[in-house]
Amino acid sequence: MATQKFMGRNQLIDRLAAQVGDRDSAIKILQKRGHVKADGKTYTEEGKKRNMMTAEERAKDRASKKAGVPASKFTYNPKTNTARRKG
């Protein structure tokens, strides 16, 4: 899978581009989410935080916010890019 090579920090745009098919679409999505400014190159403060996370950290963060429990309570599956509650 193409997204497996963009799992680390500072790869937010590259990973999303691999997932959606092209860089322009990825930038539009990130602009809509408020992670990239209108110029398409500069991260917002929230975008900088997300970009500094690994794919695992972002997945755990998403699951944590949704469930309302700490991210440490989740395990990560890199094949599905999802986090599941431990236990």
Summary of the structure (lengths in Angstrom):
residues: 87
radius of gyration: 13.2
end to end distance: 28.2
largest distance: 43.8
contacts: 221
relative contact order: 0.14
helix: 54%
strand: 11%
